[in-house]
């Protein structure tokens, strides 16, 4: 019976991975179709800051971790907008995986599959990938932090990873300090497993 349950969980996970693959192809087609459009709004400014960045805190009027992320993604491409838009696709796809894992941990496999697929198919996010603002990356960091906190952080390494995720979140959007503070308050108020150094 346990083997059947494990196999069932694996099948649901494979279905979700297939859904990810299909939507990634759709997003790449969308990118190829609309990549002629110039970056608008803050996105162009992010690229300018990234191109002028010499070190992590060296030059930027914006949050440094996000600018560093942009710098890493635009570096391999002759057209920065392509790299920035691919980073949005990657970030959103990775955030879908963490959302699936979070829902599965709390509600089970079928709700995780339904929630994850619905998240992947939200039409607005296809346009958001072309806009290439911080939304996708912000969602990814937020879900990574939530997933680590939900693991109850029984080991020092989990607490360390939670700290890294929280720092990255704040250095991507400064107003995230409120979310990070609230998240850790919830964890410590409902802590079930003490930290253990292993």
Buried (B, 14 or more C-beta within 10 A) or exposed (E): EEEEEEEEBEEBBEBBEEBBEEBBEEBBEBBEEEBEEEBEEBBBEBBBBBBEBEEEEEEBEBBBBBBBBBBEBBEEEEEBBBBBBBBBBBBBBBBBBBBBBBBBEEEEBEEBBEBBBEBBBEEEBBEBBBBBBBBBBBBBBBBBBBBBBEBBBBBEEBBEBBBEBBBBBBBBBEEBEEBBEEBBEEBEEEEEEEEEEE
